[in-house]
Amino acid sequence: MKLDLDLFRALCETPGVPGREERVRALIEKTVLGPRAGLFDEHHVDAMGSLICTRRATKGGKTKGKAPRVLLAAHMDEIGFYVRHVDDQGYLWLNAAGGFDTRNLFASRVTVVTSSGDISGVMNPGGKPIHISSDAERTKVPGVEEFFVDLGMEPADVKKKVRIGDYVVLAQPFMETPMKVVSKALDNRMACFVAIEAVRRLAKKGTKHEADIVVSFCTQEEVGLRGATTSANQVGADIGVGLDVNLACDTPGVPDSQRVTKQGDGAAIMIQDSSMISDWRLVDAVCDCAKKHRIPVQRAVLPRGGQDGAAIQRSGKGARCVAIGAGTRYIHTTTEMIDKRDLEAVVDLLAAWLPTISSEDIA
């Protein structure tokens, strides 16, 4: 099946910072709910704003009792900012919601999302331009608190339209090349996309599965796995899957020993990151399934960083968890890049592995 890259584009270009994911959620609801979609049997939105969708088991297991439950966590939020101050000149000063390397923020175009509509602007740090600055001034890396947004409007109009707490996202259109997709917010609209595509394949092919498949399109991952924590405690999963991007540092200036993943080598199976160690039995099961179906995969260890699987692993009575994703270049910038082959491999792997989960896996 061909990937629905128009959906991927729409997901990436829709703004949604931690705590303000409602536009992304509305797009997903429109896509996956309703009788025509035929993807899920139940859904609800929890107090944290996460959309939790359940596709009930379609076949019985060898043992009696309730069906095993597998929870896929796909966070909707992207890194961004909240407006913390509007000064008398009409400049907006920001507070980060998520982690930024400020070297990537110079000369950025942004979208300010307000109650009266979206406003385009530009973001730069305070200071002198190159023509009148010294070498020392030009080499200083500013902090987030030194960046401001210029809307190109009269200060009085800015103060009428923008309130403290309105949110700001970096503005960059989705781009497709022959081999890659490039966009802001691939972290983690990639996960939302592959979860939808994998369940679509199960539905279209009428694939039977013994486990209840639950997808939480969850909130506030970038500020501490918050939405996944409440989702996991509600769902009570036996097996958890953290769906997220992974680092692909297969670029100039990074030694091979630190590249984590290599683009084009397949879906990334996370062994360890700083938030979670994957269950070795699930890692083996996923890799065995990939081998059987000739799906390319690569194992990965990430020294720093985390993902929502960690919240599932430690929820309630605990759950066996694994993290799966696609190696992504230039993470937390507006030029995040994923290889289409890796994207396809993640969808193929989920669609092949989820139907194999049985009651025997949780015995």
C-alpha positions as CSV (number, residue, x, y, z in Angstrom):
1,M,0.0,0.0,0.0
2,K,1.2,3.5,-0.9
3,L,1.9,5.8,2.1
4,D,-0.6,8.7,2.4
5,L,2.0,11.5,2.4
6,D,-0.8,14.1,2.1
7,L,-1.9,13.1,5.6
8,F,1.7,13.2,6.8
9,R,2.0,16.7,5.4
10,A,-1.2,17.9,7.1
11,L,-0.1,16.4,10.4
12,C,3.3,18.1,10.3
13,E,2.1,21.5,9.2
14,T,-0.7,21.7,11.8
15,P,0.6,23.6,14.9
16,G,0.4,22.0,18.3
17,V,2.8,22.7,21.2
18,P,2.7,20.8,24.5
19,G,-0.6,21.6,26.1
20,R,-2.2,23.0,22.9
21,E,-2.5,19.9,20.7
22,E,-6.2,20.3,20.0
23,R,-5.8,21.1,16.3
24,V,-3.7,18.1,15.7
25,R,-6.1,16.0,17.6
26,A,-9.0,17.3,15.5
27,L,-7.2,16.3,12.3
28,I,-6.6,12.8,13.6
29,E,-10.2,12.5,14.8
30,K,-11.4,13.5,11.3
31,T,-9.1,10.9,9.8
32,V,-9.5,7.8,12.0
33,L,-13.0,8.0,13.5
34,G,-16.4,7.3,12.0
35,P,-17.9,4.3,10.3
36,R,-16.2,5.0,7.0
37,A,-12.7,4.9,8.5
38,G,-13.4,1.5,10.2
39,L,-10.2,1.7,12.2
40,F,-11.3,1.8,15.8
41,D,-14.2,0.5,17.9
42,E,-14.0,2.9,20.8
43,H,-12.4,6.2,21.5
44,H,-12.3,9.0,24.1
45,V,-10.4,12.1,25.0
46,D,-9.0,12.2,28.5
47,A,-8.4,15.0,30.9
48,M,-4.9,15.6,29.5
49,G,-6.3,16.0,26.0
50,S,-4.9,12.7,24.7
51,L,-7.1,10.8,22.1
52,I,-7.2,7.2,23.1
53,C,-8.5,4.8,20.4
54,T,-9.2,1.1,20.7
55,R,-9.4,-1.6,18.0
56,R,-10.8,-4.6,19.8
57,A,-9.4,-8.1,19.3
58,T,-10.9,-9.8,16.3
59,K,-10.1,-13.4,17.3
60,G,-10.0,-15.4,20.5
61,G,-6.8,-16.7,22.1
62,K,-5.8,-20.1,23.2
63,T,-6.4,-19.3,26.8
64,K,-9.7,-18.0,28.2
65,G,-10.1,-14.6,29.7
66,K,-9.8,-11.0,28.5
67,A,-7.7,-10.2,25.4
68,P,-4.2,-9.0,25.9
69,R,-3.8,-5.2,25.5
70,V,-1.1,-3.5,23.6
71,L,-0.7,0.3,23.8
72,L,1.0,2.3,21.1
73,A,2.0,5.8,22.3
74,A,2.3,8.5,19.6
75,H,2.7,12.0,20.9
76,M,1.0,14.9,19.1
77,D,3.0,17.8,20.5
78,E,5.9,19.6,18.8
79,I,8.5,21.8,20.5
80,G,7.5,25.4,20.5
81,F,7.0,28.5,22.7
82,Y,4.5,30.4,24.8
83,V,4.3,34.2,24.8
84,R,5.5,35.4,28.2
85,H,5.7,39.1,27.5
86,V,4.6,41.8,25.0
87,D,6.7,44.9,25.3
88,D,5.9,48.5,24.4
89,Q,7.4,48.2,21.0
90,G,5.2,45.2,20.2
91,Y,7.9,42.6,20.4
92,L,6.9,39.2,21.8
93,W,9.2,37.5,24.3
94,L,9.0,33.7,24.7
95,N,9.2,30.8,27.0
96,A,10.3,27.5,25.5
97,A,8.0,24.4,25.6
98,G,10.5,21.7,24.8
99,G,14.2,21.5,24.1
100,F,15.9,23.9,21.7
101,D,19.4,24.3,20.4
102,T,19.3,28.0,19.9
103,R,21.9,27.9,17.2
104,N,19.1,26.7,15.0
105,L,16.7,29.5,15.8
106,F,18.4,32.5,14.1
107,A,16.3,34.2,11.4
108,S,13.3,31.9,11.8
109,R,9.8,32.4,10.5
110,V,7.1,31.7,13.0
111,T,3.4,31.4,13.4
112,V,1.8,32.9,16.5
113,V,-1.5,31.1,17.3
114,T,-4.0,33.4,18.9
115,S,-7.7,33.3,19.7
116,S,-8.4,35.7,16.8
117,G,-6.3,33.8,14.2
118,D,-2.8,32.9,13.2
119,I,-0.2,35.6,12.7
120,S,3.0,35.2,10.8
121,G,6.2,36.7,12.2
122,V,10.0,36.4,12.4
123,M,12.2,35.5,15.3
124,N,15.7,36.6,16.0
125,P,17.9,37.3,19.1
126,G,18.5,40.8,20.3
127,G,21.8,42.3,19.3
128,K,23.7,44.0,16.5
129,P,23.7,42.8,12.8
130,I,26.9,41.6,11.2
131,H,27.8,45.0,9.8
132,I,28.2,46.6,13.2
133,S,29.0,43.7,15.5
134,S,32.4,42.5,16.8
135,D,33.8,39.0,16.3
136,A,33.1,38.3,20.0
137,E,29.5,39.5,19.7
138,R,28.9,37.3,16.6
139,T,30.3,34.1,18.2
140,K,28.1,34.3,21.3
141,V,25.3,31.8,21.4
142,P,22.2,33.4,22.9
143,G,19.7,31.7,25.2
144,V,16.1,31.2,24.4
145,E,15.2,34.2,26.6
146,E,17.1,36.5,24.3
147,F,15.0,35.7,21.2
148,F,12.0,37.8,20.3
149,V,9.2,37.8,17.7
150,D,8.6,40.7,15.4
151,L,5.1,40.7,13.8
152,G,5.7,43.8,11.6
153,M,2.7,45.4,13.2
154,E,1.9,48.6,15.2
155,P,2.5,47.9,18.9
156,A,-1.1,48.8,19.7
157,D,-2.3,46.3,17.2
158,V,0.0,43.6,18.6
159,K,-1.3,44.2,22.1
160,K,-4.9,43.9,20.9
161,K,-4.3,40.6,19.1
162,V,-1.7,38.7,21.2
163,R,-2.1,37.6,24.8
164,I,0.3,36.2,27.3
165,G,0.0,32.4,26.9
166,D,-0.7,32.4,23.1
167,Y,1.7,29.9,21.5
168,V,4.3,30.0,18.8
169,V,5.6,27.4,16.4
170,L,8.3,27.5,13.8
171,A,6.9,27.9,10.3
172,Q,8.3,25.7,7.6
173,P,6.4,23.8,4.9
174,F,6.6,20.1,4.5
175,M,9.0,19.1,1.7
176,E,9.3,15.8,-0.2
177,T,12.5,14.8,-2.1
178,P,12.8,11.6,-4.2
179,M,14.1,9.7,-1.1
180,K,13.2,11.8,2.0
181,V,10.6,13.8,3.7
182,V,11.6,17.0,5.4
183,S,9.6,19.1,7.8
184,K,9.2,20.6,11.3
185,A,7.4,18.4,13.7
186,L,8.4,15.0,12.3
187,D,9.1,14.6,16.0
188,N,6.5,13.2,16.5
189,R,3.9,13.4,13.9
190,M,5.8,10.5,12.4
191,A,4.4,8.3,15.1
192,C,0.9,9.6,14.7
193,F,1.2,8.9,11.0
194,V,2.7,5.4,11.2
195,A,0.2,4.3,13.8
196,I,-2.7,5.4,11.6
197,E,-1.1,3.8,8.5
198,A,-0.4,0.5,10.3
199,V,-4.0,0.2,11.6
200,R,-5.3,1.1,8.2
201,R,-3.5,-1.9,6.8
202,L,-4.9,-4.2,9.4
203,A,-8.4,-2.9,8.6
204,K,-8.1,-3.0,4.9
205,K,-6.7,-6.5,4.8
206,G,-9.1,-7.7,7.5
207,T,-6.2,-9.1,9.5
208,K,-7.2,-10.9,12.6
209,H,-5.5,-10.1,15.9
210,E,-5.8,-11.6,19.4
211,A,-4.8,-8.4,21.2
212,D,-6.8,-5.2,21.8
213,I,-4.8,-2.6,19.9
214,V,-4.9,0.8,21.7
215,V,-3.4,3.9,20.2
216,S,-2.9,6.9,22.4
217,F,-2.3,10.1,20.4
218,C,-1.0,11.7,23.5
219,T,0.0,15.1,24.7
220,Q,2.9,16.9,26.4
221,E,5.7,14.4,25.7
222,E,8.2,17.1,25.0
223,V,7.9,18.4,28.6
224,G,8.0,15.1,30.4
225,L,5.9,12.2,29.0
226,R,2.9,13.7,30.7
227,G,0.0,12.6,28.4
228,A,1.4,9.1,28.0
229,T,1.5,8.7,31.8
230,T,-2.2,9.3,32.3
231,S,-3.1,7.3,29.1
232,A,-1.1,4.3,30.3
233,N,-2.7,4.3,33.7
234,Q,-6.2,4.3,32.1
235,V,-5.5,1.6,29.5
236,G,-3.7,-0.9,31.8
237,A,-1.7,-2.4,28.9
238,D,0.2,-5.7,29.0
239,I,2.6,-4.6,26.3
240,G,3.6,-1.0,25.4
241,V,5.2,0.5,22.3
242,G,6.8,3.9,22.4
243,L,6.6,5.2,18.8
244,D,9.0,8.0,18.3
245,V,11.7,9.4,16.1
246,N,15.3,8.3,16.8
247,L,18.6,10.1,16.0
248,A,20.2,9.6,12.7
249,C,23.6,11.3,13.0
250,D,24.9,9.7,9.8
251,T,26.1,13.2,8.7
252,P,29.4,15.0,8.4
253,G,31.1,15.9,11.7
254,V,29.8,12.8,13.7
255,P,31.8,9.7,14.0
256,D,30.2,6.4,13.1
257,S,30.3,5.2,16.7
258,Q,27.9,8.0,17.6
259,R,25.5,8.0,14.7
260,V,22.8,5.9,16.6
261,T,21.0,4.9,13.4
262,K,21.7,5.1,9.7
263,Q,19.0,6.3,7.2
264,G,17.9,3.7,4.8
265,D,18.8,0.8,7.0
266,G,15.2,0.3,8.2
267,A,13.1,0.7,11.3
268,A,15.0,1.5,14.5
269,I,14.4,-0.8,17.4
270,M,15.5,1.0,20.6
271,I,17.4,-1.1,23.0
272,Q,18.2,1.6,25.5
273,D,17.7,5.3,26.0
274,S,18.0,7.5,29.1
275,S,14.3,6.9,29.9
276,M,13.8,3.2,29.3
277,I,15.4,-0.2,28.5
278,S,13.3,-2.2,26.1
279,D,12.1,-5.7,27.2
280,W,14.6,-8.0,25.5
281,R,11.9,-10.6,24.7
282,L,9.9,-8.0,22.8
283,V,13.1,-6.8,21.0
284,D,13.7,-10.4,19.9
285,A,10.1,-10.9,18.9
286,V,10.0,-7.7,16.8
287,C,13.3,-8.5,15.1
288,D,12.2,-12.1,14.4
289,C,9.0,-10.8,12.8
290,A,11.0,-8.4,10.7
291,K,13.3,-11.1,9.5
292,K,10.4,-13.4,8.6
293,H,8.7,-10.7,6.6
294,R,12.0,-9.3,5.1
295,I,11.5,-5.9,6.7
296,P,14.8,-4.0,7.3
297,V,15.4,-3.1,10.9
298,Q,18.4,-1.8,12.9
299,R,19.1,-1.9,16.6
300,A,19.8,1.4,18.4
301,V,21.1,2.7,21.7
302,L,20.6,6.4,22.4
303,P,22.8,7.8,25.2
304,R,20.5,10.7,26.0
305,G,16.8,11.3,25.3
306,G,13.5,9.5,26.1
307,Q,10.1,8.6,24.8
308,D,6.6,7.7,25.9
309,G,7.4,4.0,26.2
310,A,9.0,4.8,29.5
311,A,5.7,6.1,30.9
312,I,3.9,2.9,29.8
313,Q,6.6,0.7,31.3
314,R,6.2,2.2,34.8
315,S,2.4,2.6,34.8
316,G,0.0,0.7,37.1
317,K,1.4,-2.8,37.6
318,G,4.0,-2.2,34.9
319,A,4.2,-3.4,31.3
320,R,6.7,-5.0,29.0
321,C,7.7,-2.3,26.5
322,V,9.7,-1.7,23.4
323,A,10.5,1.5,21.5
324,I,10.2,1.6,17.7
325,G,10.8,4.5,15.3
326,A,12.5,5.9,12.3
327,G,16.0,7.4,12.3
328,T,15.7,11.2,11.9
329,R,18.3,13.7,10.9
330,Y,18.4,17.3,12.4
331,I,16.0,16.6,15.2
332,H,14.4,19.6,16.9
333,T,14.9,21.8,13.9
334,T,12.7,22.9,11.0
335,T,14.6,20.6,8.7
336,E,14.0,17.2,10.3
337,M,14.5,14.5,7.7
338,I,13.3,10.9,7.4
339,D,14.1,8.4,4.7
340,K,10.8,7.1,3.0
341,R,12.2,3.6,3.1
342,D,12.6,3.7,6.9
343,L,9.1,5.2,7.2
344,E,7.7,2.3,5.1
345,A,9.6,-0.2,7.2
346,V,8.1,1.1,10.5
347,V,4.6,0.8,9.0
348,D,5.3,-2.7,7.6
349,L,6.8,-3.8,10.9
350,L,3.8,-2.7,13.0
351,A,1.3,-4.2,10.6
352,A,3.2,-7.5,10.7
353,W,4.0,-7.7,14.4
354,L,0.8,-6.5,16.1
355,P,-1.3,-9.5,14.9
356,T,1.3,-11.9,16.3
357,I,0.8,-10.7,19.9
358,S,-1.1,-13.3,21.9
359,S,-2.2,-14.2,25.4
360,E,0.9,-16.4,25.5
361,D,3.1,-13.3,25.4
362,I,1.7,-12.1,28.7
363,A,1.5,-15.4,30.6
